[in-house]
């Protein structure tokens, strides 16, 4: 059985201004000294830049992903266990040399 994929479990992405570093105070662990935490984190410009080619969109076919998700949700996605096993053995063989 496959659990359904939902947006509730995904982290939200927020676009940031890459011209200025982002600084945000960290949260302290709950307890009596929680107010004493004052560490900060800053991100460089490079951290906010996408790799080359990513500005055109994701490197996969969104229609295919939607079709596969729908088939999995309906219980109609074919699983070829022989192909999976062969691929696992091939990967294992490549790994051990």
C-alpha positions as a printed NumPy array, in Angstrom:
array([[  0.   ,   0.   ,   0.   ],
       [  1.186,   3.518,  -0.768],
       [  0.434,   6.563,   1.365],
       [ -1.072,   9.49 ,  -0.46 ],
       [  1.198,  12.452,  -1.141],
       [ -0.193,  15.716,   0.13 ],
       [  0.949,  19.305,   0.25 ],
       [  0.517,  19.336,   4.039],
       [  3.795,  17.522,   4.629],
       [  5.905,  19.652,   2.294],
       [  7.993,  22.577,   3.417],
       [  6.989,  25.926,   2.004],
       [  9.411,  27.689,  -0.3  ],
       [  9.786,  31.418,  -0.019],
       [ 11.543,  33.566,  -2.619],
       [ 14.107,  35.84 ,  -1.02 ],
       [ 15.868,  38.939,  -2.261],
       [ 19.325,  37.694,  -3.302],
       [ 20.889,  41.169,  -3.331],
       [ 20.981,  41.416,   0.447],
       [ 21.997,  38.721,   2.922],
       [ 19.195,  37.287,   5.02 ],
       [ 19.686,  37.465,   8.771],
       [ 17.283,  35.923,  11.192],
       [ 17.628,  35.161,  14.917],
       [ 17.569,  31.514,  15.868],
       [ 14.976,  30.128,  18.246],
       [ 16.16 ,  29.055,  21.641],
       [ 15.177,  25.804,  23.231],
       [ 12.282,  26.199,  25.656],
       [ 13.355,  26.626,  29.219],
       [ 14.459,  29.231,  31.754],
       [ 17.328,  30.57 ,  29.563],
       [ 15.311,  30.766,  26.338],
       [ 15.503,  34.576,  26.17 ],
       [ 19.337,  34.528,  26.244],
       [ 19.817,  33.098,  22.738],
       [ 21.084,  35.735,  20.319],
       [ 22.863,  33.801,  17.569],
       [ 22.15 ,  34.862,  13.992],
       [ 22.346,  33.105,  10.657],
       [ 23.11 ,  34.894,   7.401],
       [ 22.97 ,  33.525,   3.87 ],
       [ 25.203,  34.568,   1.004],
       [ 23.985,  35.598,  -2.452],
       [ 25.04 ,  32.204,  -3.819],
       [ 22.709,  30.415,  -1.417],
       [ 19.694,  32.03 ,  -3.062],
       [ 20.714,  31.341,  -6.665],
       [ 19.391,  28.448,  -8.713],
       [ 21.797,  26.175, -10.591],
       [ 22.052,  26.797, -14.349],
       [ 19.061,  25.44 , -16.244],
       [ 16.718,  25.445, -13.232],
       [ 15.229,  28.843, -14.13 ],
       [ 13.377,  27.172, -17.022],
       [ 11.472,  24.895, -14.661],
       [ 11.837,  21.479, -13.066],
       [ 13.968,  18.884, -14.886],
       [ 11.047,  16.435, -15.193],
       [  7.706,  16.195, -16.959],
       [  4.97 ,  17.484, -14.638],
       [  2.207,  15.803, -16.683],
       [  3.876,  12.407, -16.262],
       [  4.239,  12.977, -12.521],
       [  0.54 ,  13.909, -12.228],
       [ -0.476,  10.82 , -14.23 ],
       [  1.638,   8.493, -12.078],
       [  0.336,  10.063,  -8.848],
       [ -3.25 ,   9.586, -10.038],
       [ -2.58 ,   5.939, -10.981],
       [ -0.981,   5.276,  -7.581],
       [ -3.925,   6.926,  -5.787],
       [ -6.372,   4.775,  -7.798],
       [ -4.332,   1.621,  -7.147],
       [ -3.707,   1.139, -10.883],
       [  0.037,   1.805, -11.095],
       [  1.783,  -1.328, -12.41 ],
       [  4.719,  -2.529, -10.317],
       [  7.197,  -4.776, -12.102],
       [  8.922,  -6.566,  -9.218],
       [ 11.298,  -8.433, -11.564],
       [ 12.546,  -5.147, -13.018],
       [ 12.979,  -3.666,  -9.52 ],
       [ 14.902,  -6.744,  -8.317],
       [ 17.129,  -6.752, -11.421],
       [ 17.898,  -3.065, -10.935],
       [ 18.736,  -3.591,  -7.248],
       [ 21.065,  -6.493,  -8.05 ],
       [ 22.725,  -4.502, -10.835],
       [ 23.288,  -1.547,  -8.494],
       [ 24.665,  -3.868,  -5.822],
       [ 26.988,  -5.521,  -8.362],
       [ 28.251,  -2.108,  -9.522],
       [ 28.778,  -1.034,  -5.91 ],
       [ 30.902,  -4.02 ,  -4.893],
       [ 32.984,  -3.791,  -8.016]])
